[in-house]
Amino acid sequence: MYQTLPGTLHEANEELKKVSYKRIATEEAFCPPEMLNIYREMLDKKLLNDPGFNTMFGFYLGSDSLRAKQIRDYLTDLGELRISHMDQRGIDMQVIGLTSPGVQVMPAPQATSFAAYANDVLSDACRKHPTRFAGLAAVAPQDANAAAKELERSVTKLGLKGAIIHSHTFGEYLDDPKFWPLLEAAEALDAPIYLHPQVPPPAMIGPFLDAGLDGAIYGFGVETGLHLLRLITTGVFDRFPKLTFVVGHLGEALPFWMYRLDYMHRAGVVAKRYERMQPIQGKVSDYLRRNVYVTTSGFAWEPAIKLCQEVLGVERVLYAMDYPYQHDVAEVIATDDLDISDEVKKMLFQTNAETVFKL
């Protein structure tokens, strides 16, 4: 498998195979320019006491580095630039969602309003490029009832394929009953929720930030894996048994922990050590196999992909690239070269995504 890019993009493209499946990338980000302006104002006026947000977007909006500039340019494009990058990397379609942390750092009225605006922008791009783009709706959990209405509008009127939620909202998680109107709407609409990472909240971030581990290297995955596990162990999927979540980065490590999660959850319930650790109808692993799909975003690594296919089922693993933060053509080549059957490879790249997102 490739560990580094070939010498030039042209050389890498020469190695892209002619394949019998579509490559559908399912965790791809965009950002209206207006949202970057809102973030700039939040930073300039110190409106948000969130070290993770301030560190992350302080870099992306304040740095003159090539990477920061490219991220800004690529995020805000929903046209020919994005499509040219897809073509260069062999990507047939992107499933696109508002970049992290989306509207979840804004006051509730502003968040609700901007989510609707972002959804209009994204749905317009999807109509212009129906064979290349599909979209996930931004929602504002700050007002769960309004978020439920916006999800319904986005799915039934705009043709978007589900929702994207960037993990915690001001340090609060979706297992809190105040968020349940949104979960109820998603279940009723049969609309998957992509649980996407953001930086750990202030109460959690300290030890990560001190070591430079708060972002994609580790903090994202730890925080989002925690969120998904809370949904399972607090019984959210017993209350909403048909609710579907999609989680990137191969499930934020939870598939690798399944044996121990089952064992220790059962032991904790029996010991009655924690008040909130109540019995649930199944094992932790049962919900991961029933209610959760994982994507390969950021993980062009054969042993990890095959493990997830083995423990979750080949129908539960979808391809993703993580554009524009990680869009390495060598990773496409590596995933094409997985030692799996052609049938399973087509499921990974194409048909699982078509099923989950109703493409």
N, C-alpha and C positions, 0 to 999 in steps of 0.2 A: 504494500500500500504506500501511496505517496505521503511523505512527511513534509515536503516543501514544494512550492510551485516549480514547474519546469521553467526554463530560462526566460521565455516570453509568453505572453498570453496567446500569441499565434501558435507557438509550439504546443501549448497545452490544448488548444482547440483541435489541433491535428490528431490528438490522442482521444478526443471525445468520440465515443463509439456511435455508430448508427444503430439505434436501439428500437425495439418493437413496442416500447411503452412510452407514454408521455411522462416527462419529469414535472411533477406538480410540487412546488415548494410551498409549505404550509405555515411558515412563521416569518412573514416578510413585513417590514415596517414602513410606514409613511408618516408624514407630519405636515399639516398645512403651515405655510410660513407664519400665519397669524398666531399659531400656538408657540412658535419660537419667540415671537414678540412678547407674548404673555409671560413666558418663562424669563425673558430678559428683564422685564419689569419686576417680576418677583425677586430676582436676584439683586437688581439695582436698589430696590426699596427694602430689601431684607424682609419680605412679607412672609416667608416660610421658615420656621425654625426646624429645619430638617437637614442635618449634616450630609446625608447621602445625596439628596437632590442637589444641594448647593455645590457639592464636590463634583458630581457627574456633569451637571449642565453648566457649572462654572467652567469646566474644561471645554465642552462641546461648543459653548457660545462665546467663550472668552479667549480661546486659544487660536493663534495664527498658524498652527501646525497643519500640514497637508491632510492628515487624517481627520482632524476636526472639521476642516473646510469641506472635505469630501463627504463626510457624514451629513453635514448641513445640506449640501447640494443634492445628494442622492435621496435623502428623506423627503425633500419637498417636491420631487419630480414624480408625476404620475403619467408620464408620457413617453416620448421617444428615448430619452436618456435611460430610463429604467428598462424599457424594452430592449435597447441595444445591449445592456448588461446581461439581460436574460438570454439573448441570442448568443452572446459570446460564451456563456456558460452552459448552454444546452438546456435552459429552463423553458418549458412550454407554457406554464401558467404559474402565477403567484396567487396565494391566498393572503391578502394584505390586511393589516390591522394598524390602528393608531399606535405610534411608538410609546414606549414606557417613559414616564408614568402616566401618560395620557392626561385625562381631565381629573385624575384622582388626587391631585395636589391643589385643586382650585376650590374656592368656596362653592357651596352647593348650587346656587342659582346660576353662576357663571359656568360651572361644570356641566350642568344639564343643558344649558343653551349651546355651549361649544360642542358638546357631543353630537347634538343634532346637526350643527353646521358641518362638522367633520364627516358625518355619515352622508350628508348630501354631496359633499365634495368627492368622497370615495365612490359612492354609487354612480355618480356622473362619469367618473373614470372607467368604472366597470362596464357601463353602457357603451362607452366609446371603444373599449377594447374587450369585448365579451369573451373572446377565445384566449385572452392572455391574463386577465385580472378577475379575481373574485374577492369579495370583501367581507370583513367581520365588523360588526357594529361597535362603536364606542358607546359606553354607558357610564353614568355617574352614580355609583352606589351610595354617594352622600344622600341622595333622595331616591330610595329604592322604588317607591311607587312611580315616580317619574321615569326612572330607569326602565322599569317594566314596560311602560307605555312606549318609550323610545325603542326598546328592543322589538316590540310588536310592530311598530311603524317600519322599522328598518328591515325586518324580515318580510312582512306582508306587502308593503308598499314600495320599498326601495330594492328589494331583491338581494339583500345581504344575507350571509350564510350562517350567522351565529353572532356571538358577542366575544369581545376581548376584554378581559379584566386584568389589570396589572397588580395582582396579588392584593396586599393590604391597602386599606384606605385610611390614612391618618392612624396607622397602627391597629386598625380593627379588621376583623376577618369575617368571611362570609358565613361562618357557622353561627354568628349572632343572629337571633330571630328577626332583628330589625331589617336585615337584608333579604329575608325570605320571600317577599313579594317578587323580587327580581328572579330568584331561583324558581319560584312557582311559574312565572311567565316563561322562562327558558324551557322548563319541562313541558308545559302545555304546548309551546310552539315547536317542540322537538328540535330546539336550536342548541347546538353545542356551545359551551363556554370555553374559550381558550384562556387558561390561567397562565398569564405571562409574568415573568419576574419584574420586580423593581428592587431598588436598594432596600436593605433592612430599615425598619423604622427607628427613630431615635432611641427608644428603649432597648434596642437590640444591637445597634450598629457599632458601639464602642470598640470592642475587641477586634472586629473586622477592619474598621477604619485605621486603627493604630498600625496594622500590619499591611495595609494596602489590599485587603481581601474583601472589601465591601461590594465590589461590582461583579462583573461576569465571571471572574476567576473562581469565586466561591460563594460570596454573600448572596448573590441572586438565587442560586440553586438551593442553598440552605433555607432561606426565608420562604421561597415558594414551595419547596417540599414540605416544610412545616405547615403551610397553609392547607395543602391538599390533605395531609395527614389529619389535621384538625377536622376537616369536613367528614372524613371517614369515622374517626373515633368518637365524635360527638353525635353521630347518628343522622347526619344530614341526608345521606343516601338511603337510609331507611324511610325517612319522611318523603323524599323525592326519588323513588327507586328508578325512574326512567331518565333522570338527569344525567347528561353527558358532559364530561370535562375532557379537554385536550391539554396536555402538558408537554412542554418542550424539553430539550436537553435530556432525552430518554427518561422522562419522568422525574427529573431532578433527584435522581439516585434512589428513589423509593423501590423500584424493581429489584435493585441489588440488596435491599434490606428486608425483603418480604418474609423470609423465614424468621428472622429475629423479631420483626414487627408482630407477626402472628404470635410468637411464643411469649414475648414480653407483654403484649396487650392482654392476652389471656391470663397471665400471671398477675398483672395489676388488677384486673377485674376480680379475680378470685381473692386476692389479698385485701381488697377494699381499701387500698392505700390512698387513692385519690378520689375526691368527691365527684369530680366530673368524669372520671373514667368508669362509665356505666356499660353494661352489656350492650352489644350490638347484634344484629341478626346473623351476621356472618363473620368470617375472619377478615382481617385487614386485606389480605391478598384477594379475597373474593370480590371486594369492591374495586380493587385495581384492575381486575380482569373483566368486571361487568360494566363499570361506569366511567372508565378512564381509557383514553387513547394517548399514546406518547409519540412524539416526533423526534427525528434525529438531529434537530437544529444544533449546530456546533459540535456534532459528534460523528465525524466520518471515521469511525473506529470499529472495525469488524467484530472483535470479541464482544464489545458492549452491545452493538446492534443485535447480534445473534442471541445473546443472553436474553435481551428483552423479548425477542420473538419467541424464544423457548418458554419463558416463564409467564408471559402475558398472552401469547398466541400471535401468529403471524398476521392476523387480521387487525391487530391492535397497534401496529407500529407504522407510522407514516414518515415519508421523507420531508425534510425541511432544510432550508439553507441558512436563514437568519440574516437576510439582506436588510440594510447595507452594512451591518456591523461585521458580518463574516460571510464573504461571498467568494470563496477560493475555488477556482475551477478544478484544482487538484483534488478537492474533496468530492466534487461530482464524479470525477474519474474513479476515485477510490470506492465510492458507493456503487458505481456501475460494476466494479470488479469484485463485489462481495461474492463469496463462495456459497451461494444459495441458488435454488432452482430458478429458472426463468419465470415460472408461475409466481413464486413468492416475490421475486424482484419486481414484477409488474404490480403486485399488490402493494409493495412498499412505495413505489414511485407514483402510482396512478390510482388504482381502483379503490384502495382504502380511503384515500382522500375524496374520491368521487362519492363514496358511500357516506362518509361522515358529514361532509359539507354539502351533499346533494348537488354536486356540480353537473 
